[in-house]
Amino acid sequence: MPAEFLARTERRLFRRILRGFVLLIAFLAFGLSGFYSYQQLQLLKQYSNDFKDSYIDSQFVLLREHLQREVTIIRSELLQGTFDPAMTLERLRQHRIGPRLNGYFFALEVRSMRGGPDFARHLLLPIDPSQVGVPMDSSLLDKHGFAYREVYLQQLRETGTARVTYWYEKPDVERTISEKTTYLVLLPELDWIIGAGLYLDDIEEVIASHTHQQRQRLLASFVFSVLITAVFIVAALYFAWNYNLNLMSLLRSLRKQIQDREEKLVALNNSLQNRVDQAAVELERQYLVDALTGMGNRARLARDLAFVRSPRTFCLVDVDGFREINEIFGISSGDILLQELARRIQECCEGGVVYRFSGDNFVVLCPRVEDSALSRYLETLHDCLVDNSHTPPAIADVQFNVTVVGTNEASNPLGRLEMTMHHAKAQRRNTLCYSEEFNAVQRYRQNIAITQKIRQAIDEDSVFPVFQPICDLQSCEITKYECLMRIRHGDEVLSPGEFLSVAQRSKLYPRLVGIMLRKSFAAFANNHYMFSINLSYADIVNEDIRQSIMDLLTPHNAARVIFEILESEGIDNYGEVSRFIQQVKELGCKVAIDDFGSGYSNFEHIMKLQVDYIKLDGSLVHGLRDDPRNLHIVESIVFFAGKVGIHIVAEFVSEQELVEIVRRLGIAYAQGYAIGRPEPELLLQPPFECGNGSRPLGE
């Protein structure tokens, strides 16, 4: 009876498990299939939206680039005196743009920027040459009653560029009226307006075609997933049947095996606990003990310092020229020397505890030595450590010396020891005791000397600017310069890193900035180049400096001035800075964020300041060749800047290879030693010429 009952129970269990397994598989299969299809549908929608946005943006970016390139060519020809209106119009006539090549260039000869019945006449209209020379009325409306000519004339009057969307005839067979977006640029030197536009229905056709293809792929994917689901269910049923048969046979033997293994697990657990205890002791020893010397390591020192209660003397021992010993005698000899030195310190510092602090540095916690006797104690310790009478044969040829410093100060002893070691090395002392003078005296003397040099430079008119060129990577021409401050002191030329921090803490700083501003503006008074001036947050909020800037800005030079604001400096008062930026931009000046990527690199920071240029920090530019993370960061910055209409300048472009890399990334301008060094005179041409790619001159 018990056997029959057990058999019925097993069969009942078998059927329930099989039924539950089948239901579970079916639910998971169809659920996952449905979820997959839903996810794919959502991804398609998201992808289609993203593709639409990116494709539209890319088409208009290309449109602006085509237009800007043609404008740049015309202005370059005007500067070089090679401009030919007929050739230019013919080149524009033959140029077609857009996904269906329905876009075209047109040119207007401006008669009145204020509009009117004859405000301009067509110089070029490829889709209707008969309109060339015909008077144009600015009040003309498109089919929806939109006075698009008045709109773009207003934009051109305000900024020199315009964008307008309206309904206009397409250059196709049917001559249909379609919605069109046009970009225009005013060339005041010719009284021309150059424009180019795209028909939006051409773009929509490409997007619709792409979306249709993606939907077909989604349908095929869905059918395939249904087939896979069906195959999966059949396979799961077969597997479930065999699995349950095996499961029943296993259940009969599990009870005995569990009992046997439980006994073994108890014994194994006891054994493992013993091993874990032993391993914990060994790990603690390895964590706190230096493997080479057997002395306590840095972690052991930090732990022991936290529990020091009685007065102690702290010593630091450093091997002089240890790197050279490794290079000449080999690393193995260096290791033997460290082992021997650890042994000697242990012998010479009776009652002291020795720690290997870093590569060739040892810290010793010694019994308290009175301040009056500390200097003599350090000398005795030094003589004991360099005694070669018992040197091991393996390093008998190694002649070495050590520097020993000490302190009785219990507050931050390691910091005081390292400070003392720095002074001992600078003074070439074998031993030195810590003194409070190490903290301030030397810095004070250096600051006094630098302040005297600054004052002398101001009195002798030895403050002068140098100019580092900035190259336009599209035209391969130098179009801008950054003005950098220098001080001449005798035969020595000081850069800002040597004196600026001291100057900013003195009353001489506003005078330095004033001199720099006057000489920089004077250097560009009689040329057409743009030039940039570096300003800190403190400069902007300084009333005297701001007034000096406003006095120097004129209608003649304001449009060529760029103010660079250091990105890594915190800005406490956005209102004050924003007012300054608004004030200078109303005069025509531009604003740049300098060293972008060196500080907190906040895009919100850029948007608040409404900047025109971003200057990438050298740390990002140098890493473009071998650090994919830097490349991704710069690509994202270029993408962001393109979206919001900000130009990018790559700083510290020191080699020709970096010029090509930043050009391929779509960066507009480059600055660095590959372009030119900061010099008192303007460098007018970059050291390379442009073709399909840049190459150094002379090759």
C-alpha positions in Angstrom: 0.0 0.0 0.0 2.7 2.6 0.8 4.5 1.7 -2.5 1.3 2.1 -4.5 0.6 5.4 -2.8 4.1 6.6 -3.5 3.7 5.6 -7.2 0.4 7.5 -7.5 2.0 10.5 -5.8 5.0 10.5 -8.2 2.7 10.2 -11.3 0.5 13.1 -10.0 3.6 15.1 -9.4 4.9 14.2 -12.9 1.7 15.5 -14.6 1.6 18.7 -12.6 5.2 19.5 -13.3 4.8 18.8 -17.0 1.6 20.9 -17.3 3.1 23.8 -15.4 6.3 23.6 -17.4 4.4 23.7 -20.7 2.3 26.7 -19.6 5.4 28.5 -18.4 7.2 27.9 -21.6 4.3 29.0 -23.7 3.8 32.1 -21.6 7.4 33.1 -21.8 7.7 32.4 -25.5 4.7 34.4 -26.5 5.4 37.0 -23.9 9.0 37.5 -25.0 8.0 37.4 -28.7 5.3 40.1 -28.1 7.7 42.1 -26.0 10.4 41.9 -28.6 8.0 43.0 -31.3 6.8 45.9 -29.2 10.3 46.9 -28.4 11.2 46.8 -32.1 8.2 48.9 -33.0 9.2 51.5 -30.4 12.8 51.4 -31.6 11.6 51.9 -35.2 9.6 55.0 -34.1 12.5 56.4 -32.2 14.9 55.6 -35.0 12.7 57.2 -37.6 12.3 60.3 -35.5 16.0 60.5 -34.9 16.8 59.8 -38.6 14.4 62.6 -39.6 15.9 65.1 -37.2 19.5 64.2 -38.0 18.8 64.1 -41.8 17.1 67.4 -41.9 19.8 69.0 -39.7 22.6 67.5 -41.9 20.9 68.8 -45.1 20.7 72.3 -43.8 24.3 72.1 -42.4 25.5 71.1 -45.9 23.4 73.9 -47.4 25.0 76.5 -45.0 28.4 75.0 -45.7 27.9 75.2 -49.5 26.7 78.8 -49.2 29.5 79.8 -46.8 32.1 78.2 -49.0 31.0 80.2 -52.0 30.9 83.4 -49.9 34.4 82.7 -48.7 35.7 82.1 -52.2 34.1 85.4 -53.4 35.6 87.4 -50.5 39.0 85.7 -51.0 38.9 86.6 -54.7 38.0 90.2 -53.8 41.0 90.4 -51.4 43.3 89.0 -54.0 41.9 91.2 -56.8 40.9 88.1 -59.0 37.1 88.4 -58.7 35.3 87.9 -62.0 31.5 88.4 -61.6 30.7 86.4 -64.8 32.8 83.4 -63.8 31.3 83.5 -60.3 27.7 83.5 -61.6 28.4 80.7 -64.0 29.9 78.6 -61.3 26.9 79.2 -59.1 24.5 78.5 -62.0 26.0 75.0 -62.5 25.9 74.1 -58.8 22.9 71.9 -57.6 22.3 70.9 -54.1 19.9 68.8 -52.0 18.8 65.1 -52.0 17.1 65.4 -55.4 19.5 68.2 -56.7 16.5 70.6 -57.0 18.3 73.1 -54.8 20.2 75.9 -56.5 22.1 79.2 -55.9 20.7 82.6 -56.9 22.2 86.0 -56.7 20.6 89.5 -56.3 22.0 92.9 -57.0 20.8 95.1 -54.0 19.4 98.5 -54.8 17.8 99.2 -51.4 18.1 97.2 -48.2 15.0 98.9 -46.9 12.8 97.2 -49.6 10.4 98.6 -52.1 9.1 97.9 -55.5 12.7 97.8 -57.0 14.8 96.8 -54.0 16.9 94.3 -56.0 17.3 92.6 -59.3 18.3 89.0 -60.1 21.8 88.5 -61.3 21.2 84.7 -61.3 18.0 82.6 -61.2 18.7 79.2 -62.8 15.1 78.0 -62.8 13.8 81.1 -64.6 16.6 83.1 -66.4 14.0 85.5 -67.8 13.8 87.1 -64.3 17.4 88.3 -64.5 17.4 92.1 -64.4 13.7 92.4 -63.7 12.9 94.7 -60.7 11.9 92.8 -57.6 9.2 94.0 -55.2 9.9 93.3 -51.5 6.2 93.1 -50.7 5.6 90.0 -52.9 3.7 87.3 -51.1 3.9 83.5 -51.5 0.8 81.4 -52.0 0.0 81.5 -48.3 0.3 85.3 -48.1 3.8 85.4 -46.5 6.0 88.4 -47.3 9.2 86.4 -47.3 11.3 89.0 -49.0 10.6 91.6 -46.2 11.5 88.9 -43.6 14.9 88.1 -45.1 15.7 91.8 -45.8 15.1 92.5 -42.1 17.4 89.6 -41.0 20.1 90.7 -43.5 20.0 94.2 -42.1 20.4 93.0 -38.6 23.0 90.2 -38.9 24.2 90.0 -42.5 22.7 86.5 -42.9 19.1 85.2 -43.1 17.0 82.1 -43.1 13.5 82.1 -44.4 10.9 79.3 -45.3 8.2 80.0 -48.0 6.4 78.5 -50.9 8.1 78.7 -54.3 8.2 77.1 -57.7 10.2 73.9 -58.0 12.6 73.3 -61.0 10.8 70.1 -62.1 8.7 69.2 -65.1 5.4 70.2 -63.5 6.7 73.5 -62.1 4.9 72.7 -58.8 4.8 75.1 -55.9 6.6 73.6 -52.9 7.7 74.7 -49.5 11.4 75.9 -49.5 13.9 76.9 -46.9 16.6 79.4 -48.1 19.8 80.7 -46.5 21.0 84.1 -47.6 24.3 86.1 -47.1 24.8 89.8 -47.7 28.0 90.8 -49.5 28.1 94.6 -48.8 31.3 95.0 -50.6 29.5 94.0 -53.9 25.9 95.0 -52.9 25.1 91.4 -53.7 22.9 88.9 -51.9 23.9 85.3 -52.4 21.2 82.6 -51.5 20.7 78.9 -51.7 17.7 76.8 -50.7 16.3 73.3 -50.4 12.7 72.1 -51.1 11.3 70.4 -48.0 9.3 67.8 -49.9 12.5 66.4 -51.4 13.8 65.8 -47.9 10.4 64.4 -46.8 10.5 61.9 -49.8 13.9 60.6 -48.6 12.7 60.3 -45.0 9.5 58.5 -46.1 11.4 56.1 -48.3 13.8 55.3 -45.4 10.8 54.8 -43.0 9.1 52.4 -45.4 12.3 50.3 -45.7 12.5 50.1 -41.9 8.9 49.0 -41.6 9.5 46.2 -44.1 12.4 45.0 -42.0 10.3 45.1 -38.9 7.6 43.0 -40.5 10.2 40.4 -41.6 11.7 40.4 -38.1 8.2 39.9 -36.6 7.5 36.9 -38.9 10.8 35.4 -38.1 10.3 35.8 -34.4 6.9 34.0 -34.6 8.5 31.1 -36.5 11.3 30.9 -33.9 8.8 31.0 -31.1 6.9 28.0 -32.6 10.1 26.0 -32.9 11.1 26.9 -29.4 7.7 25.7 -28.0 8.0 22.3 -29.8 11.6 21.9 -28.6 10.5 22.9 -25.0 7.8 20.3 -25.0 10.2 17.6 -26.0 12.7 18.7 -23.4 10.0 19.0 -20.7 8.9 15.4 -21.3 12.3 13.9 -21.0 13.3 16.2 -18.2 10.4 15.0 -16.0 11.2 11.4 -16.7 14.7 12.0 -15.5 13.5 14.0 -12.6 11.4 11.2 -11.2 14.3 8.8 -11.3 16.4 11.3 -9.5 14.0 12.0 -6.8 14.2 8.5 -5.5 18.0 8.7 -5.0 18.1 12.3 -3.7 17.0 11.5 -0.1 19.9 9.2 0.6 22.4 11.4 -1.2 21.3 14.5 0.7 21.9 12.8 4.0 25.3 11.6 3.0 26.4 15.0 1.6 25.1 16.8 4.7 27.5 14.9 6.8 30.3 15.7 4.4 29.4 19.4 4.3 29.7 19.7 8.0 33.2 18.3 7.9 34.1 20.4 4.9 32.7 23.6 6.6 34.9 23.0 9.6 38.0 22.5 7.4 37.2 25.6 5.3 36.7 27.8 8.4 40.2 26.9 9.5 41.7 27.7 6.1 39.8 31.1 6.0 41.2 32.0 9.4 44.7 31.2 8.3 44.2 33.1 5.0 42.9 36.2 6.8 46.0 36.2 9.0 48.2 36.0 5.9 46.3 38.7 4.0 46.6 41.1 6.9 50.3 40.4 7.0 50.7 41.0 3.2 48.6 44.2 3.5 50.6 45.7 6.3 54.1 44.4 5.5 56.4 45.4 2.6 57.2 42.3 0.6 60.8 43.4 -0.3 62.2 44.5 3.1 59.9 42.8 5.5 59.2 46.2 7.2 55.9 47.8 7.7 54.5 49.5 4.6 52.6 52.7 4.1 49.3 51.2 5.2 50.9 49.9 8.4 52.4 53.4 9.0 49.0 55.1 8.6 47.4 52.7 11.0 50.1 53.1 13.6 50.2 56.9 13.4 46.5 56.9 14.4 47.4 55.2 17.7 50.6 57.1 18.6 50.0 58.6 22.1 53.5 59.1 23.6 55.9 61.8 22.2 57.9 60.5 19.3 60.6 61.7 16.9 59.7 61.1 13.3 62.5 60.6 10.7 62.5 60.2 6.9 65.4 58.6 5.0 65.7 59.0 1.2 68.4 57.3 -1.0 70.1 60.0 -3.1 70.1 59.2 -6.9 68.3 55.9 -6.5 67.0 56.0 -10.0 70.6 56.2 -11.4 71.6 53.3 -9.2 68.9 51.2 -10.7 69.9 52.3 -14.2 73.6 51.6 -13.7 73.7 48.6 -11.5 70.3 47.0 -12.3 67.0 46.7 -10.4 68.2 43.6 -8.5 71.1 45.5 -7.0 68.7 48.3 -6.1 66.4 45.8 -4.3 69.4 44.5 -2.4 70.4 48.0 -1.4 66.9 48.7 -0.1 67.0 45.5 1.9 70.4 46.4 3.3 69.3 49.9 4.2 66.2 48.7 6.0 68.4 46.4 8.1 70.8 49.2 8.9 68.0 51.6 9.9 66.6 48.9 12.2 70.1 48.5 13.8 70.9 52.2 14.0 67.6 53.3 15.4 67.5 51.4 18.6 63.9 51.1 19.8 62.5 52.6 16.6 59.9 51.2 14.2 60.9 51.2 10.5 58.4 51.5 7.6 59.0 51.6 3.8 57.1 54.7 2.9 57.6 54.6 -0.9 60.1 53.4 -3.4 63.4 54.6 -1.8 61.9 56.4 1.3 61.8 55.0 4.8 60.0 56.5 7.8 61.2 55.8 11.3 59.2 56.2 14.5 62.0 56.7 17.1 61.9 57.3 20.8 61.6 60.9 21.7 64.8 63.0 21.0 64.9 66.5 22.5 64.9 69.3 20.0 68.4 70.5 21.1 69.8 67.0 20.4 67.8 66.2 17.2 70.3 67.6 14.7 73.2 65.6 16.2 71.0 62.5 16.3 70.2 62.8 12.6 73.9 63.2 11.8 74.8 60.1 13.8 72.0 58.2 12.0 73.3 59.3 8.6 76.8 58.2 9.4 75.6 54.9 10.6 73.5 54.2 7.4 76.3 55.1 4.9 79.0 53.0 6.7 80.2 50.5 4.1 82.2 48.3 6.4 79.6 45.5 6.3 78.2 46.0 2.8 77.0 42.7 1.2 79.2 41.5 -1.7 76.4 41.8 -4.2 76.4 45.6 -3.9 80.1 46.2 -2.8 80.6 48.4 -5.9 77.5 50.6 -5.2 78.5 53.9 -3.6 75.4 55.5 -2.2 74.4 58.4 0.1 71.2 59.1 2.0 69.4 62.2 3.2 67.9 62.1 6.7 65.4 64.6 8.0 63.4 64.7 11.3 60.8 66.4 13.3 59.2 66.2 16.7 55.9 67.8 15.6 53.1 65.3 16.0 50.7 67.3 13.8 50.9 66.1 10.2 54.4 64.6 10.7 54.6 63.1 7.2 53.8 66.4 5.5 56.4 68.2 7.6 59.0 65.5 6.8 58.4 65.7 3.0 58.6 69.5 3.2 61.9 69.3 5.1 63.2 66.7 2.6 62.5 69.1 -0.2 64.5 71.8 1.5 67.3 69.4 2.3 67.6 68.4 -1.3 67.5 72.0 -2.5 70.2 72.9 0.0 72.2 69.7 -0.7 72.2 68.8 3.0 72.7 65.3 4.3 70.6 66.0 7.4 68.0 68.7 8.3 65.5 69.3 11.1 62.1 70.7 10.4 61.6 74.4 10.9 58.5 76.5 10.6 60.4 78.9 8.3 60.1 76.3 5.6 56.4 77.1 5.1 56.5 80.8 4.2 59.9 82.5 4.0 61.0 81.2 0.7 57.6 81.9 -1.0 57.6 85.4 0.5 61.1 86.2 -0.9 60.1 84.9 -4.4 57.0 87.0 -4.4 58.9 90.1 -3.4 61.4 89.5 -6.3 58.6 88.9 -8.8 56.8 92.1 -7.7 60.0 94.1 -8.1 60.4 92.7 -11.7 56.8 93.7 -12.5 57.2 97.2 -11.1 60.4 97.7 -13.0 58.8 96.4 -16.2 56.0 98.9 -15.9 58.4 101.8 -15.2 60.6 100.8 -18.2 57.7 100.0 -20.6 58.9 96.4 -20.8 55.4 94.9 -20.8 54.5 93.9 -24.3 52.1 91.5 -26.1 53.0 88.6 -28.4 50.5 87.2 -31.0 49.8 83.6 -31.7 48.1 83.0 -35.0 44.8 81.1 -35.4 44.3 79.4 -38.8 40.9 79.0 -40.6 41.1 75.3 -41.6 38.7 75.7 -44.4 40.5 78.6 -46.2 43.9 77.6 -44.8 44.4 81.3 -43.9 45.4 83.0 -40.7 42.4 85.1 -39.8 42.8 85.7 -36.0 45.4 86.2 -33.3 45.5 85.6 -29.6 47.2 88.4 -27.6 49.4 87.1 -24.8 51.3 89.1 -22.2 55.1 89.0 -21.7 57.5 90.9 -19.4 61.1 91.6 -20.5 63.5 91.7 -17.6 67.0 92.2 -18.9 67.7 89.3 -21.3 64.9 87.3 -19.7 61.3 87.2 -21.0 58.7 86.1 -18.4 55.5 84.4 -19.4 52.3 84.8 -17.4 52.8 81.6 -15.5 55.8 83.1 -13.8 54.3 86.4 -12.6 50.5 86.6 -13.1 49.4 85.0 -9.8 51.7 87.4 -7.9 50.5 90.3 -9.9 46.8 89.5 -9.3 47.4 89.8 -5.6 49.1 93.2 -5.9 47.9 96.6 -6.9 50.0 96.4 -10.0 47.6 94.1 -11.8 45.1 96.6 -13.2 48.1 98.6 -14.6 49.4 95.5 -16.3 46.1 94.7 -17.9 45.7 98.3 -19.0 49.1 98.3 -20.8 48.3 95.0 -22.4 44.9 96.2 -23.7 46.4 99.5 -25.1 49.3 97.8 -26.9 47.1 95.0 -28.3 44.5 97.3 -29.7 47.3 99.5 -31.2 48.9 96.5 -32.9 45.7 95.8 -34.9 44.6 99.4 -35.5 45.7 99.4 -39.1 44.9 95.9 -40.4 41.8 93.8 -40.9 42.6 90.8 -38.6 40.5 89.7 -35.6 42.3 89.5 -32.3 41.4 88.0 -28.9 42.0 89.3 -25.4 42.0 87.0 -22.3 39.8 88.1 -19.4 39.3 86.5 -16.1 36.1 86.9 -14.0 38.0 89.3 -11.7 38.9 91.4 -14.8 35.2 91.6 -15.9 34.0 92.8 -12.5 36.8 95.3 -12.1 35.4 98.8 -12.9 38.8 100.3 -14.0 39.5 97.4 -16.4 36.0 97.5 -17.9 36.2 101.2 -18.4 39.6 100.8 -20.2 38.0 98.2 -22.5 35.1 100.5 -23.3 37.4 103.4 -24.0 39.4 101.4 -26.5 36.4 99.9 -28.4 35.4 101.9 -31.5 33.1 101.2 -34.5 36.2 100.5 -36.5 37.7 97.8 -34.3 34.8 96.3 -32.2 33.8 93.7 -34.8 37.3 92.3 -34.8 37.7 91.9 -31.0 37.1 88.6 -29.3 37.1 88.4 -25.5 38.2 85.0 -24.1 36.8 84.0 -20.7 38.6 81.3 -18.9 36.3 78.2 -18.6 37.9 76.7 -15.5 37.3 79.8 -13.4 34.2 79.8 -11.3 31.7 82.6 -12.0 30.0 83.9 -8.8 27.8 86.5 -10.5 26.4 85.5 -13.8 24.4 88.7 -13.9 27.5 90.9 -13.9 29.3 88.8 -16.5 26.2 88.6 -18.7 25.8 92.4 -18.6 29.4 92.8 -19.8 29.0 90.3 -22.6 25.7 91.9 -23.7 27.4 95.3 -23.7 30.4 94.3 -25.8 28.3 92.2 -28.2 26.0 95.1 -28.9 29.2 96.9 -30.0 30.0 94.0 -32.4 32.5 92.1 -30.3 32.6 88.3 -30.0 33.0 86.1 -26.9 34.9 82.9 -26.5 35.2 80.3 -23.7 38.9 79.5 -23.2 40.4 76.2 -22.0 37.0 74.4 -22.5 37.5 70.9 -21.0 40.0 71.8 -18.3 37.4 72.7 -15.6 33.9 71.8 -15.0 33.0 72.0 -18.8 29.4 72.9 -18.3 27.3 73.3 -21.4 24.7 75.3 -19.4 27.6 77.6 -18.6 28.1 78.2 -22.4 24.4 78.7 -23.1 24.2 81.3 -20.3 27.1 83.3 -21.6 25.9 83.2 -25.2 29.4 82.7 -26.6 30.5 82.7 -30.2 33.6 80.5 -29.9 34.7 77.5 -27.8 38.5 77.0 -27.5 39.2 73.3 -26.7 41.8 72.8 -23.9 45.1 71.3 -24.9 44.5 68.2 -22.8 41.6 67.2 -25.0 43.5 68.0 -28.3 46.7 66.1 -27.4 44.7 63.0 -26.6 42.9 62.8 -30.0 45.6 60.6 -31.5 45.6 57.7 -29.0 42.7 58.1 -26.6 39.3 57.1 -27.9 37.6 58.8 -25.0 39.1 62.2 -25.9 37.9 61.6 -29.5 34.3 60.9 -28.4 34.3 63.9 -26.1 35.5 66.3 -28.8 33.0 64.8 -31.3 30.2 65.5 -28.9 31.4 69.1 -28.4 31.6 69.6 -32.2 28.1 68.2 -32.5 26.8 70.5 -29.8 28.5 73.5 -31.1 27.2 72.9 -34.6 23.7 72.7 -33.3 23.9 76.0 -31.5 26.0 77.9 -34.1 29.2 78.1 -32.1 32.6 78.0 -33.8 35.4 75.8 -32.3 39.1 76.6 -32.0 41.4 73.7 -31.2 44.3 74.9 -29.0 47.8 73.4 -28.5 47.8 71.9 -32.1 51.5 71.2 -31.9 52.0 68.8 -34.8 50.9 68.5 -38.5 49.1 65.2 -37.6 46.9 67.1 -35.2 46.0 69.7 -37.8 44.6 66.9 -40.0 42.8 65.2 -37.1 40.9 68.4 -36.0 40.2 69.3 -39.6 38.5 65.8 -40.2 36.5 66.3 -37.0 34.9 69.4 -38.5 36.7 71.9 -36.3 36.8 75.3 -37.9 40.0 76.8 -36.4 43.4 75.6 -35.1 45.9 77.3 -32.9 49.3 76.0 -31.7 52.9 75.5 -32.6 52.0 73.7 -35.8 50.4 77.0 -36.9 52.8 79.4 -35.3 54.4 80.4 -32.0 53.6 83.5 -30.1 55.7 86.3 -31.6 55.9 90.1 -31.3 55.3 90.3 -35.0 52.2 88.9 -36.9 52.7 85.7 -38.8 50.7 86.2 -41.9 50.7 82.7 -43.5 50.6 79.2 -41.8 53.6 76.9 -42.3 51.7 74.6 -44.7 49.5 74.9 -47.8 46.2 73.2 -48.6 45.2 70.8 -51.3 43.4 67.5 -50.7 45.2 67.6 -47.4 47.7 69.9 -45.7 51.4 69.3 -46.2 54.5 71.1 -44.9 56.0 73.6 -47.3 59.0 72.4 -49.1 57.9 68.8 -49.4 
